[in-house]
Amino acid sequence: MNGLPQRTPEDAPDDDAQFLHPPQAVAGERLTPEAAQLRMLEAVLFAASEPLDEATLVERLPPDANVPALLGELEKTYAGRGVNLVRVAGRWVFRTAPDLSGLLQRNAVEQKRLSKAAMETLAIIAYHQPVTRAEIEDIRGVTMSKGTLDILLEIGWIRMRGRRRVPGRPVTYGTTDAFLMHFGLDKVSDLPGLEELRAAGLLEGRIPAAFIVPSPSDTLAQDEDPLLAGDEGETFEPDAAGPEEG
């Protein structure tokens, strides 16, 4: 033997030692337990390949960590920086500050642009969910082609969420977490309201007094049953007579 002391299994460091006891000092500066946990939280979120929910973060941090309070502190710390900590679809992730997004346009991967029909359909589903195909056609005033919903389903921005309790039991559609993440929303109720749409110039002219912006919901409606396992949804019937979407 080389005379050096040999490490036995009993001497091996506990894999959870660093997890349970984070570094108490950085660059010679003494850290409080909360400051040490804040650094751990920052590192976990920064290294994550996808947004993380609070339950996952609780598992990654020491048992005595107050994760909601730490998230609030970290959110405030990054509020004025080039990268912000934001909550989207109930999960937490670092994202470029909105006012700096233009700097990164050259690095952005250009996605296939949706057709006008697909954009209108997506907006209707987002604001009117749960909504059926027939209800979408009624709102748009045109017959929907099969490809419109197929594209939105393929992108992953909408989903078949249930069946309406009416004759024929049509499938109801709603948005997905991927939709919320893409548009930077935490929940569907965060969609712009009447005043926000007006301020953005999306509603112009005189708006009727009875006009309201629908209140979408991602929970099952009273007249809606959940989609059962193996239910692949309704099949498209031949287009009915009437105006076709362009």
N, C-alpha and C positions, 0 to 999 in steps of 0.2 A: 504494500500500500504506500501511498505517497506521503503519509504522515498527516495529511489534512483531516480535520474532523469530518466524518461522514454524516449527511443529513438522513435521518430516519423518517418513516412516514409520520411519526408523531410530531417531528419537528417541522414538517412541511407547513407552509402558510395556509391558513384557511382561505378558500376561494372567496368567501363572503366577508373577509376581514375588511377589505377596502370599501366594500359596499356598506357594511355596518358602521365603519369608522372612517369617514372621509378625511382627507388631509386637513389638519388643524392650522396649518401655516402655509403661506405662499409668498415666496421671495422675502422670507423673514418676517412677514406681517402675520400676526396672530388673527385667526378667523373665528368668528362665532359659529356655533353649530348651524344656525340659519344661513349664514353666508356660505358655509361649506356646502350645504344642501342646495343652495341656489346655483352654485357652480356646477354641481352634479346634474341638476335639472337642465341647465343651459347646454351642457355637453351631450346629454341624452337626446335633446331635441335637435341639436345641430347635426348629430351623426345619423339621425333617423332617415330612412329612405322614403318614408311616407308620414303623413300626419298621425299623431298619437293621441289617444283619448286619455282621460284622467285615470281610468282604471289601470291602464298599462303603465302610466308614469308612477302610480302608487307602488306597483310591483318592482319598479326599477330603483326606487329611492329607499332610504332607511325607513324603518317602521314608524319612527316618530316624526317624519316629515309631514308638514301641513301643505299638501300639494296645491290645493286651491289658492292659499295665500301666497305660496311661492310663485305660482303662475301669474297672479295679479301683480306681484312685485317685478317679475321679469318682463311682463307686458309693458309696465310703465317705464322700465329701464330702457327698453328698445323703442319706445314710442317716437322719439325724435331722431332716430338713427336711419341709416340707409336701408337697414333690414328691420322689419317689424315682426313681433310675435303676434300672430292672429289666430283666432278660432274659426275654423270652417268645418261645417258638417259635424259639429260636436267634437272636433279634434283640434289639436294645437300644432302649428307649423310656423317656421320662419319664412317670410316672404319679402320680396323687394318692396320698399315703400312705394305707394301708388304714384307719388309725384315724380319718382325717378324711373318709372317703367319705360319711358321713352329712350333712356340711355341704353336699354338692353334690346331694343327692337332689332338691331342688326344680328343679334344672336338668337333671336326667336325662330322657332321652326314654324313656317307658315302652314296652317291647317287648311284643309279643303273647306271652302266657303259653302255654307248651307244655302239652299234655294230660298226664295221668298216664301214659298209654301211651307217649307220645313221650319223656318223661323216663326211664321205665324202659328203653326201647329205647336211648336215648343212653348211659345208665350201663352197660348190657351191652356195647355196642359199645366204649366207652372202656376198660373193664377186660378184655374178652375178645378184643380185636382181635389178629389177624384173625378175623372171625366171619361166618358165613353167615346168611341169613335163617332157614333151618331150625334152626340152632343157637340163634338168638335166641328163636324160638318155643318150643324145647325148654326153655330156661332160664326163660322167663316162664310156660310152661304154658298158653298161649293162642295161637290163630291170629292172625297179624298182618294188619291191613288194609293195603292199598296206600298209603293216605295217610300212615301213620305214618313210613315211610322217606322218602316224597316230601317231607314237611315238613322233616325233618332235612337232606336233600340240598339243598333250596331255601335254607335258612338258611345252608348252607355249613359246618356243623359236622361232617358225615360225608362220606365219599367212597367210591366203589367203587375198591378198591385192587388186586384180583387175582382169580384163580379157583383154587379148591381142586382139587387133583389127585385127584379121586374121580369115580365115574360121574356124568354130568350136568354136571360142572365148574361148580358154583354159584359165584356172585360172592361175594367176601369184602369186608367193610366195615371201615373204620377211621375214626379222627378226622382232622381237618385242622388246619392252622396257625391257622385262624380260631377253632377250638375252643380251642386252647391260649392264644391271645391273649385271648379273652373271659374265660377262667377264670384268667388270670395264671400259666400254667404254661410252663416252658421246654421240657419234653419229657414224653412220656406216662408215663415212669417217675416223674415228680413227683406223680402222682395220689396222694391220701391212702391210706396203708396201714391195717392193722387197728387199730393203737393210735390213729392220728389220727381214724379214723372213730368209734371208741369214745369218745374224748375229746370229740368234737363231738356226742355223743348220737345218732348215726345207727345205732349198734349197741347195743341194749339187751338186758338179760336175760342168761341163761346161754348162752354161745356154745359149740357143739359143739367138742370137742378137735380134730377133723379139719378144722375150718373154716379156709380160707385165703383171702386176697384174691389174685385172679389177678394175674399180672405181664404187663401188656400190652406189645406191641412194635410199633414203626412200621417195622420192617424185614421183608422177605418171609420167611415161614415156610418150612420145608423142604418142606412139601406144598402150596406156594402158588406160582402163576405170576403174573407181572405182567400187568396189563390192557393189551392191545394197543391201538394207535391205532385209533380207529373202533369199538371194542367198547363198545357202550352198555349193557352189562350184561344180566342175565337179565330176562325178562318175568315178570310175576306170574301165577301159575296161579290158577284159581278156588279160593276158600277151601275147605280140607279140612274134613271134619266134625270137630267138637270145640269146646271153649269158645272164645268170641270175646272179644277184648280190649274193655275198657270205657273 
